[in-house]
């Protein structure tokens, strides 16, 4: 879709009180202060003397700040996967299987649909207080989930957690970007990847442990309140106040928010994800509700991009989607790479434990531990990438290596059968974990090196939208593939059992049905489940192939370490 030409905002629209910092705009046009052309972006050598971090917090205080905001990354990652192993316990308590898909879908919808809104908010308002506000929303959602008296209440709590968690995670990326120099930033963002990986793998483990203990599954959500309360003093008194628009009145900032764009994007995304998630499971694909949601999503997205492109009821600086980035080949490629990395992170994490639970009879805790060959290499390579990119400056080789390894690991997982050795699966997980780790967080640093300092929050939101939104769409598609294939094949094998009973068995809440089967019939059912899992893992193969192909077209030069890190007031 072509977008109309837009004119950069006049100098008076820049943040009041900000210094004039030479920077190249994303279209590669020269600004009046003498920026280089687009071809030069990413080619600039790091400064001979490292730039000082733009913060007045150092030493032990800085360590506490970093630990506190990393705890939020950990909790958000934990909530992404913690329901994977507590679903059977929840279904057994509430005796409601129909709303089970909503436990994961509601969280994804709350998170992915509001990322652009939070990204715009961090560019307009005081980052510290938006961050604290989104953390409070996340904790409220956790409390609702833990105390939920019904499945409906639990679903509402999950949506609130997603809403707050997305803003909280985006706040971590924004605050780190604002408080670190361009040279040290990749290392800290690599540490975010490490923390994210730890929370992601511990989600099923912690959830399974609580589910199997006297504490019950409710403490899988109450734990968020404990960790949040522990770091609350640091949030309030030690995180620096970061104002991207000093001197601009609050009402003027509120008026600059693109409320029409926000509503259009949320509506389009919610309809699209719901259509994918519920098609073929809750409703038939030809059902008017599914067709209506697909059509409604497509039309609303079209209206959204029209509204953003022609700046209808918004402005160049106010719109929530940075349409100017669509004119930069490098930004588009990095966006695709980040979405592919999100897919390669989450799809194996959701489906490999499922394989071991059905094929090996693992409990929730043991199945989660089986992911360590994937998670440990991933988090280690996140750190290696962060340090390596900071030291060397090159980024294209990381994407080539990562895409190739994800592709190899995905193919090895795709050919898994009922009789495949555990060593084969572990080897595939190690290869895929290394591949994902070497480029999953790189996009945040690269994107910030391509934009002016005042657009850092927008660039962070753009990349977070790729990471979280890409993961949400990929998981919705993978889960739909798994449920549809497994349900269809198993109902043919077990014609005397209802579709509801079969779906309960697939979800893990009716394991007695599987255990009641004997001989060849049980083997056939397990084969159908394994085939459905490997069909879902096709998304992992696709992510690797896409990442590798796209990486070939990235620039070969170094990142521009002289970009970013300014135009804010930190105090």
N, C-alpha and C positions, 0 to 999 in steps of 0.2 A: 504494500500500500504506500503510495507516494505521500510525502508530507510537504505542506507548503513551506516556503522559505520563511524563516523567522529572523528578526533583527535582534541582536544582543541588546540587553537593557542599557539605557544610558548610565553615565557615571553616577548620576544622582540616585539611582536605584540600588547602588551597592550599599552594604552595611555602613551605617553612620559611624564615624570614628575609626574605620578600618584604614590601615595603611594601604597605599597603592603598591601592590606586589606584582612585578612582571610575571606573567603567566600566559601560557598558550591556551586559547579556548578550544573546546572539543571539536569544533569544525575545522580547526587548523588555520583559521584566519588570523592575520596579524592584528594585534591590538595596538592602541595608540602608544602604549608604554614600551613597545618594542619587543614583542614575543617572537619566538622562532616559529617556523612553519610546522605543519602536522608531521612532516617527514622527520623533523628533528626531535619530536617528542619520543622519548624512550631511547634516544641515542646519546643523551647527555651524560658525561662521566660524572660520578659523584664528586662533590667538592673535596678539595685536598684536606681541609679542616672540617671535621664533622660538625653539623649544625647542632646547637644546643637544644635540648628538649624544651618545648614551649610550656613549661609548668613551673610552679614554685613549690612543688611537693617532691621531696627526695628522701633517701634513706629508708628508715623503718616505716615512716608514714606512707611512703610510696608503695612499699611492700604490702602494707595492710590494705591500701586502696586497691591494688591489683588483685589481692586475694579476695576481697569482698566482691568485686565485679566479676571475677572468674567464678565465684560461687553461683552467680545468677546464670552464667553459661551452663554450668553443671546441672542446675535445677531444670533449666529449659530443655536440655538434652535428655535428662532423666525422664521428664514428663512425655517426651516424644515416644519413648519405648516402654515405659513402666507398665502400661496397661496390657502389653502383649501376653504376660504370664498371669495376670490376675483376672482376666475375663471369665474363665470358668467359675471362679469363686463369686464374682459379681452376679453372673447369670443364676447361679444356684441360690443366692440370697434373695434376689428380686424376682426370680422366676419369670424373666422377661427376655426372650431371645430376639424379639423383633427389633428392639432398639440397640442391639449389640454393635452393629456397624457404626452407630453414631459415636461410640466412645473414642474412636480414632478420627472419624470424619469431622466431628464437631471441633476438636482441637486443631486440626489442619485448617479448617475454614476460618476459625477465629484468628489464627496466626497469619496465614498467607494472604488473606483478603485485606488485612489492615497494614501490611508492611509499608506500602507507599504513603499512607497517611502518617505513620510514625516517622518515616524518613523525612517528610516535609516538615513535620513538627520539630524535629531536632535541628532543622536548618533555620527555624524561626524563633523558637523559644529557648529559655535557659535549659541546657542539656541535662544538668544535674537534677532539676526538679521534675522534668518529664521522665527521666530515668527512675527516680524514686516513685513517681506516680504509677508508672507501668508495673513496677515491682509490687506495689501495694495491690494493684488489680490482680496480678498473678497470685498473690497470697490469698486474696479474697476467694478467687476461684478454687484454690487448693482447699480452703476451709469448707467451701460448699461441697466439693467432691468428698472430702473425708466424712462430713456429717450427713451426706445425702440420705434421705429416707426412702427414696424411690429411684428408679432408673431415669425418669424424666429430670429429676433434680441433678443427678450425676452428669447427664448430658449437658445441662446448662452450665454446671461447674466446669466441665471440660472446655466449653466454648469460651468462658471467661478466662480460663488459664491460657488458652491459645492467644486471645486478644492481648492480655498483659504480657505474656511470654515473648511474643514477637517484638513488642516495643522494648522490653527489657533487653533482649538479645541485640537488637539494633542499637540500643543505647550503649551497650558494652563496646561494640565495634566503633561507634561514633566517638565515645569518650577516649578510648585508646588512640584513635586517629588524631584527636585534637591535642592530646597531652604527650604525644611522642613525636620525635623528629622523623623525617622521612627515612633516614638511614636505619634507625632502630625499629621502625614500625613493623617490618615483616617478621621480626623475631617475636614481638608481642602477639601479632596475629597468628603466628604459628603456635604459640602457647594457648591461644583460644581454641585452635583445632585440637590440641592435645586434651584440653579440658572437655571439649565437646565430645571427643571420642570416649573419654572415660565415663562421662555421664550416659552416653548412648549405650555402651555395653553393660554398665551397671544397672540400667533401667530394668531389664528383664530379671537380672540376678536379685536386686533389692526387692522388686515386686514379688518375685517368686518366694523369697525368704519371708516376707511379711505375710503372704498368702498362706504359707505352710505353718506359720507360727500362731501363738495365742493372740498376738497383736492384731491379726486379721488384715485384710487388704486395705482397710481405711488408713493405716499408717503409711501406706505408699504415698498418700497425699499429705498427711499431717507432717511428714518429715520436712516438707518445704517450709512450713511455718517455723520449725525449730532452727533450720539453717538461716532463714531470713531474719529471724529475731536475733540470732547470734551476731550478725554483721550490721544490724540496724544502726548502732552508734557510728560506725565508719561511714555508712551512707550519708547520715545527717551532718556529721561534723568534720569529716576528713576529705571527702571527695570535693575537689575544687569546683567553684561555680563557673560555668562556661557559657557565656552569652554570645551567640553568633550575630546578634543585631543590637549592639549596645546603643542606647539612646532612643530606640524606636518605641513608641507607646504600645501598650498591650493591645488596645483596641485596633490599632493599625495592623498589628501582627495577626490578630484573629481575622480581620477583613481580608488579609492576604492568603489565608487558607483556601484551597480549592475544594469547597464543600460539594459542589456538583460533581467534580471528578472523583472525589472520594466515594460518594454514593454509587456512581456508575460502576466504578471498578469493583467495589464490594459486591454489588448485585451480579455483575457478570461472572465474577470468579466463583461466587457461591453457587449459582445455577449450574455452571460448568462442572464443578467438582461433584455436586450432588447427582447430576445426570450420570457421570462416570461411575461413581461409587454404588449407586443403587440400580443401575441398569443390569437386568438379567438376574438380580438377586431379590430385591424387594419388589421390583416391578419388571415386567417383560420389556425387552428393548423396543417393541412396537407400541408399548403403552403410551397413551397421549401425554401422560405426565412427564415421561422421559423425553419424548420428542419435543414437548413444549419447553422443557428446561434447556435442551441443546439449542433450540432455535432462539430462545430468549437470551441465552448466554452470548451467542454469536452476534445477535442484533445489538445487545447492550455494549459489547466490546467495540463494535463498529462505531456506535454513537460516542463511546468514550474516546477513541482515538481521533474522531472528528472534532470533538470538543477540545481535546488537548492540542491538536494540530492547528486549529483555527482560533484557539484561545477564546472560545465562547464562554462567557461568564467567568473568565479567569484571565491571567496575564502571563507573560513570558517567565517572570520570576515567581509567579504564584502557582502555576500548574503543578500537579503532583507527579506526573510522569515526565522525565527529562527527554522530550522529543529530540532535542539537539544531539543526544547521544546516538540516535539512529543514523546520523550523518557520519559517524566515526566507525570505520570498519573494525578498528582495534577494539573499541568498546563492545560492539556487537559480538565479536568473536570471544572476548573474555566473558561476556554474559553467558554465552552458550557453554563455554568450558565450565563455568561455575555451576550451572544447572546440571551438567553431566556429572560433575563431581558429587553433587548432592544426591543424585540418583544412585551412583555407585556406592555411596556411603550407607544409604538406608535400605535398599532392596535386599542385600544379603543379610543385614541385621534382623530384618523382619522374618525372612523365610528359612534361613539356615537352622535356627532353633526349632522351627516347626518340623523340619525334616527329622531332627534327632528325637523330638518328642514322639513322633509317630513310628519311625523305623527302629530306633534303639530303645524306646520306652523311657526316655529321660524325663525326670521331673523338671519343674520350672527352673529351679536353681541350676541343675546340671546342664540344661540346654543353654542357659545364658553363658555359663562358663565356656562352653564350646566355641564361643565367638572370640575368645582371647587371641587365637592365631590371626584373626583379622584385625582386631582393635589395636593390639600392641604395636605391630608394624605401622599401622596407620598413624597413631599418635606420635610415634618416634619420628616417622618421616615428615609429619607436619612440622616438627621442630627443626629437622634437618633442612627442610625447604625454607623455613623462616630465616634461619641463620645463613644458609647458603645464598639466598637471594639478597640478603642485606650485605654480604661480603662481596659477591660477584656482580650483582646487578642484572644479570641475564635472567629472562623468565621463559622464553620460548622452549628451551630444552627440557624444562621441568614438565611442560604440558605434553611434549612428544613422549617422554619416558612414561609419564603417568597414564596417558591414554593407551599406550601399547600394553602396559602391564595390566590395566583394568580389563582390556579386551581379552588378553590371555587368561586371566583369572576367571572372567565371566564365561568364556567358552568351556573351561575345565569344570565349572559348576553346572553349566547347561547340559553336559553329557552325563551327569550323575544319575545312577539308577538305584534300584532297591538293594543291589548287591555290591555297590561301589565301596571300596575300602575307606576307612576313616582317614588314613594317611593321604589319600588322593584329595579328599575334601579339605583337610587342613592345609595341604600344599597350595590348593587353589585359593584358599582364604588368605594365606600369607602373600601370595603374588598380588591378589586384588587389593589387600590392605596397603602394601607398599605403593602400588600405583595410585590409589586414592589419596594417600597421605602426601605425596610429593606435589600435588597441585590443588587440593581441595580448598585451601585458604589463600592461595596465591593471588586470586583475582581481586581481593580487597586492596592489597598493596599496589598492584598494577593499575587498577582503575584510578586510584587516588593520584598516581603519578601522571595521569593523562588529563586532569582537570584543574581549573584554577582553585586556589585555596578556599574561596567562599563556597565552592560546590562540593567540598568533601563530604558533608552529611548526605547530600543528594547521591553522590557516587556510592557511598556505603549502603544507602537504601536500595539503590539499583542492583548492587551485587547481592545484598541480602534477599531481595525479591527473587533473584535467580536461584540462590541456594535453597531457601525455604519453599518458595513457590514451585520450583522444579521438583523438589523432593515430594511435595504434596501431590502434584499431578502424577508423578511416576508411581508413587505408592498407591494412589487411587486406581490407576490403570492396572498395576501388578496385582492388587488385591482383587479387583474385578475379574481378571483373567483366572486367578487361582480359584475363586469361589465358583465361577461359572463352569470352568472345566471340571473341577472336582465334583460339584453337585450333579452335573449332567452325567458323568461317567458312573458315579456311585449309585445314583437312582436307577440306572439301567441294571446294575449288578444286584441291587437290593429292591426289587419292585414291590415287595411286601411292606416296605417301610416308607413313611411319609417324607416329603421333602424337608419338612421342619426337623424331623429326627436326624436326617442325614446332615443337614447344616449344623445342627447341634453337635454332632460327632466331629465335624470338620473344625468347629470352633473350639473343641476340647472340653465342652461341657457335657457331652454324652459319650464318654470313653467306654462305658459299659457296652454300648452297641458294637464297637470294634472288638472288644474282648470276647463278645459272645459268638463271634464268627470263627469257623474252623477251617483248617486246611487251605485248599486252593482258593476258596472264596475270600478268606482274609488276605491272602497274598495278592489277589486281584485288586482288592480294595486299596491295599497299601501301594500297589503299583500305580493305581489311578491317582492317589494323593501325591506320590513322588513326581509323576508326570506333570501334574498341575503345578507343583512347586517349581520344577525346572522351566515350565512354560512362563511362569511369572518372572523367573530369573533372566528371561530374554531381555528384559529392560536393562539389566546390568551389562549384557553384551552390547546392546545398542548404545548405551552411554559410553562405553570404552571406544567403540568404533567411531562415534561422533566426535569424541574428544581428540582422538588421534588425527582424524581427517582435518578438523578445524585447526589443530596446532600447526599444521604445515603452513598455514597462511598467516601465522603471527609474525611480527617483526623479529629480526635476529639481534637487534641492538639491546643496549642496556636500558634499565628504567631510569627515569629522570629523578634523581634524589634531591634536586633543588626545588621541586614542586611541592606545594601543599604545606600545611602546618602553620598557616597564619590566619590573619583576618578574624581573630576571635579575641575576646577579653577573658582572661583567666585570672581568677582571684579567689 
